[in-house]
Amino acid sequence: MNEFRLDGKVALISGSARGLGAATAAALVAGGAKVVIADILDAVGKQTAADLGAGNGLFVHLDVTREADWEAAIAATVKQFGGIDVVVNNAGIETTSLIENCTLDEFDLTQKVNVTGVFLGVKHAIRAMKPGGLSGRGGSIVNISSGAGLKGVMGLGAYCASKGAVRLLSKAAAVECGRLNYGIRVNSIHPGMVPTEMGIKTLKDYVTIGLMPNLEAAEAAFKAGHLLGLGRPQDVANGVYYLASDAARWITGIELSIDGGTVAA
């Protein structure tokens, strides 16, 4: 079972001050990794890093849409922990609107955070992890897409577009890293509905834009779409943990659905 341990590995997780990212950070530390909490929420992020225990966590400010922030975050990670083995591109936003009502600014912002942010994370992770890079010992890149990156979802057109892009960007990066013998694996994870702060916002937004009469109806509708009910942050964190570990050494370019069966349904 040693291949499932993360001892000696160093991970950077974007958008990890709270929600799925914070749960993932806790899971990786429990497996033996050191983790960098990277977020725009400075106060919350610093506390999340502290909660990981002395010597286990570091907070860095990261606006995923700024290339200079990515360069600085990865440099700080390598300086603090001696290398970087895992990058989890988790930061994202969700825009709830019918396509006919979605403004261009809303659409553009969704793509900027969810696609450009992941692109920059992948780009600079590869540069650091590849032979001759700042860390140079290979690694695993895990991109958080969505079930909405695999199928169309009512009211989430801009979000679907962004998460579909993350899926294929992940595959392209996996091909490049594999063909160039960089020792870097790249995969995407596609969660279903998890009632984090962002998940609950989506339910409320469905009421606001008139797709559901109230919050209770929205929650019931989403639950009905999941064969196993709604998920927990830990369910997604477990999938990231696996793909980060050496137990997944022969896995690259896949999309892993962690969704309670919603895509199958």
C-alpha positions as CSV (number, residue, x, y, z in Angstrom):
1,M,0.0,0.0,0.0
2,N,3.0,2.3,0.0
3,E,2.2,3.6,-3.4
4,F,-0.9,5.2,-1.9
5,R,1.1,7.3,0.5
6,L,2.2,10.8,-0.3
7,D,5.3,11.1,1.9
8,G,7.8,13.5,0.5
9,K,5.4,15.0,-2.1
10,V,4.6,18.7,-2.3
11,A,1.3,19.9,-3.6
12,L,0.0,23.4,-4.6
13,I,-3.8,23.7,-4.7
14,S,-5.4,26.8,-6.2
15,G,-8.7,28.1,-4.7
16,S,-8.0,26.0,-1.5
17,A,-8.9,28.5,1.2
18,R,-12.2,26.7,1.6
19,G,-14.6,24.2,0.0
20,L,-13.3,21.4,-2.1
21,G,-9.8,22.8,-2.2
22,A,-9.5,22.9,1.6
23,A,-10.8,19.4,1.9
24,T,-8.3,18.2,-0.7
25,A,-5.5,20.0,1.2
26,A,-6.4,18.2,4.4
27,A,-6.6,14.8,2.6
28,L,-3.1,15.2,1.1
29,V,-1.5,16.2,4.3
30,A,-3.1,13.2,6.0
31,G,-1.3,11.1,3.4
32,G,2.0,12.7,4.2
33,A,2.3,15.6,1.7
34,K,3.2,19.2,2.3
35,V,0.6,21.5,0.8
36,V,0.5,25.1,-0.4
37,I,-2.8,26.9,0.0
38,A,-3.1,29.3,-3.0
39,D,-6.0,31.7,-3.1
40,I,-7.1,35.3,-3.3
41,L,-8.8,35.0,0.2
42,D,-5.7,35.9,2.2
43,A,-7.1,35.7,5.8
44,V,-9.1,32.5,5.3
45,G,-6.3,30.9,3.3
46,K,-3.7,31.7,6.0
47,Q,-6.0,30.1,8.6
48,T,-6.5,27.0,6.4
49,A,-2.8,26.6,6.0
50,A,-2.3,26.9,9.7
51,D,-4.9,24.3,10.4
52,L,-2.9,21.8,8.4
53,G,-0.4,21.7,11.3
54,A,3.1,23.1,11.9
55,G,5.4,22.6,8.9
56,N,2.7,21.0,6.7
57,G,1.2,24.1,5.0
58,L,2.1,27.4,3.4
59,F,-0.2,30.1,2.2
60,V,0.5,32.1,-1.0
61,H,-1.7,34.8,-2.6
62,L,-2.7,33.6,-6.1
63,D,-5.0,35.2,-8.6
64,V,-5.2,32.4,-11.1
65,T,-5.7,34.8,-14.0
66,R,-2.4,36.6,-13.4
67,E,0.7,34.8,-14.8
68,A,3.1,36.6,-12.5
69,D,1.1,35.2,-9.5
70,W,1.6,31.7,-10.8
71,E,5.3,32.2,-11.3
72,A,5.7,33.6,-7.8
73,A,3.5,30.9,-6.2
74,I,5.4,28.0,-7.7
75,A,8.8,29.6,-6.9
76,A,7.6,30.1,-3.3
77,T,6.5,26.5,-3.1
78,V,9.9,25.2,-4.3
79,K,11.8,27.5,-2.0
80,Q,9.8,26.5,1.1
81,F,9.6,22.7,0.5
82,G,12.4,21.9,-2.0
83,G,10.2,21.0,-5.0
84,I,6.8,20.5,-6.4
85,D,5.1,17.2,-7.3
86,V,1.4,18.0,-7.5
87,V,-0.6,20.9,-8.9
88,V,-4.4,20.9,-8.4
89,N,-6.2,23.5,-10.5
90,N,-9.2,23.8,-8.3
91,A,-10.1,27.5,-8.4
92,G,-13.2,28.4,-10.3
93,I,-16.5,30.3,-10.5
94,E,-20.0,29.4,-11.6
95,T,-22.3,31.7,-13.6
96,T,-26.0,30.7,-13.5
97,S,-27.9,32.2,-16.4
98,L,-29.9,31.1,-19.4
99,I,-27.7,31.5,-22.5
100,E,-30.1,34.1,-23.9
101,N,-29.7,36.2,-20.8
102,C,-26.0,35.7,-20.1
103,T,-24.0,38.9,-20.7
104,L,-20.8,38.9,-22.6
105,D,-19.0,40.2,-19.4
106,E,-20.4,37.2,-17.4
107,F,-19.3,34.7,-20.1
108,D,-15.9,36.2,-20.5
109,L,-15.2,36.3,-16.7
110,T,-16.2,32.6,-16.4
111,Q,-13.8,31.7,-19.2
112,K,-11.0,33.9,-17.7
113,V,-11.1,32.3,-14.3
114,N,-12.1,28.7,-15.2
115,V,-10.1,28.3,-18.5
116,T,-7.3,30.8,-18.5
117,G,-6.7,30.1,-14.8
118,V,-6.3,26.4,-15.5
119,F,-4.2,27.0,-18.6
120,L,-1.7,29.1,-16.6
121,G,-1.6,26.5,-13.8
122,V,-0.9,23.7,-16.2
123,K,1.7,25.8,-18.1
124,H,3.7,26.7,-15.1
125,A,3.4,23.3,-13.4
126,I,4.8,21.7,-16.6
127,R,7.7,24.3,-16.7
128,A,8.5,23.6,-13.0
129,M,8.1,19.8,-13.1
130,K,9.7,18.8,-16.4
131,P,13.4,17.7,-16.6
132,G,15.5,20.8,-16.1
133,G,12.7,22.7,-14.5
134,L,12.7,24.5,-11.2
135,S,11.7,21.2,-9.5
136,G,12.5,18.8,-12.3
137,R,11.2,15.6,-10.9
138,G,8.0,15.1,-12.8
139,G,4.6,15.0,-11.1
140,S,0.9,15.0,-11.3
141,I,-1.5,17.8,-12.5
142,V,-5.1,17.4,-11.5
143,N,-7.6,19.8,-13.1
144,I,-11.0,20.2,-11.4
145,S,-13.6,20.3,-14.2
146,S,-17.3,19.3,-13.6
147,G,-20.0,17.0,-14.6
148,A,-21.1,20.1,-16.5
149,G,-17.9,19.6,-18.5
150,L,-19.3,16.3,-19.8
151,K,-23.0,17.1,-20.5
152,G,-25.2,20.2,-21.0
153,V,-26.9,21.6,-17.9
154,M,-29.8,24.0,-17.9
155,G,-28.8,27.5,-16.8
156,L,-25.1,26.8,-16.8
157,G,-24.1,27.4,-20.4
158,A,-21.1,29.6,-19.7
159,Y,-19.9,27.2,-17.0
160,C,-20.4,24.2,-19.2
161,A,-18.3,25.8,-21.9
162,S,-15.5,26.5,-19.5
163,K,-15.4,23.1,-17.9
164,G,-15.6,21.4,-21.3
165,A,-12.5,23.4,-22.2
166,V,-10.7,22.2,-19.0
167,R,-11.4,18.6,-20.0
168,L,-9.8,18.8,-23.4
169,L,-7.0,21.1,-22.2
170,S,-6.1,18.3,-19.7
171,K,-6.0,15.7,-22.5
172,A,-3.8,17.9,-24.7
173,A,-1.4,18.5,-21.8
174,A,-1.3,14.8,-21.0
175,V,-0.4,14.0,-24.6
176,E,2.4,16.6,-24.7
177,C,3.9,15.5,-21.4
178,G,3.7,11.9,-22.3
179,R,5.1,12.2,-25.8
180,L,7.9,14.5,-24.6
181,N,8.8,12.1,-21.7
182,Y,8.4,14.7,-19.0
183,G,7.3,12.3,-16.4
184,I,4.2,14.4,-15.8
185,R,0.6,13.0,-15.7
186,V,-2.4,15.2,-16.3
187,N,-6.0,14.3,-15.5
188,S,-9.3,16.0,-14.9
189,I,-11.9,15.3,-12.3
190,H,-15.6,15.9,-12.9
191,P,-17.6,16.4,-9.6
192,G,-21.3,16.4,-9.4
193,M,-23.2,18.6,-7.0
194,V,-21.5,19.1,-3.7
195,P,-23.2,21.5,-1.3
196,T,-20.2,23.8,-0.7
197,E,-20.6,27.5,-0.6
198,M,-20.4,27.6,-4.4
199,G,-22.8,24.6,-4.7
200,I,-25.4,26.2,-2.5
201,K,-25.0,29.5,-4.4
202,T,-26.0,27.6,-7.6
203,L,-29.1,26.2,-5.9
204,K,-30.1,29.8,-4.9
205,D,-29.3,31.1,-8.3
206,Y,-31.8,28.6,-9.8
207,V,-34.5,30.2,-7.7
208,T,-33.3,33.7,-8.6
209,I,-33.5,33.2,-12.3
210,G,-36.8,31.4,-12.1
211,L,-35.9,27.8,-12.9
212,M,-37.0,26.6,-9.5
213,P,-39.8,28.0,-7.2
214,N,-37.7,27.8,-4.0
215,L,-34.5,26.5,-2.5
216,E,-36.0,23.2,-1.3
217,A,-37.3,22.4,-4.8
218,A,-33.9,23.2,-6.3
219,E,-32.1,20.9,-3.8
220,A,-34.6,18.1,-4.4
221,A,-34.2,18.4,-8.2
222,F,-30.4,18.1,-8.0
223,K,-30.6,15.2,-5.6
224,A,-33.0,13.4,-8.0
225,G,-30.4,13.8,-10.7
226,H,-27.7,12.0,-8.6
227,L,-28.2,8.2,-8.3
228,L,-26.3,8.2,-4.9
229,G,-27.4,11.6,-3.7
230,L,-25.3,14.7,-3.3
231,G,-21.6,14.4,-2.5
232,R,-19.2,15.6,0.2
233,P,-16.0,17.6,-0.3
234,Q,-14.1,14.5,1.0
235,D,-15.5,12.4,-1.9
236,V,-13.8,14.7,-4.4
237,A,-10.7,15.1,-2.3
238,N,-10.3,11.3,-2.3
239,G,-10.2,11.3,-6.1
240,V,-7.5,14.0,-6.2
241,Y,-5.5,12.1,-3.6
242,Y,-5.5,8.9,-5.8
243,L,-4.4,10.8,-8.9
244,A,-1.7,12.5,-7.0
245,S,-0.3,9.3,-5.6
246,D,2.1,6.8,-7.2
247,A,-0.8,4.3,-7.2
248,A,-2.0,6.2,-10.3
249,R,1.4,6.1,-12.0
250,W,-0.1,4.6,-15.2
251,I,-3.0,7.0,-15.5
252,T,-3.0,10.1,-17.6
253,G,-5.4,11.9,-19.9
254,I,-8.5,10.6,-18.2
255,E,-11.7,12.3,-16.9
256,L,-12.7,10.9,-13.6
257,S,-16.3,11.4,-12.7
258,I,-17.0,11.7,-9.0
259,D,-20.6,12.5,-9.3
260,G,-22.9,10.1,-7.6
261,G,-24.0,8.8,-11.0
262,T,-25.3,12.0,-12.4
263,V,-23.6,11.7,-15.7
264,A,-24.7,8.1,-16.1
265,A,-28.3,9.1,-15.3
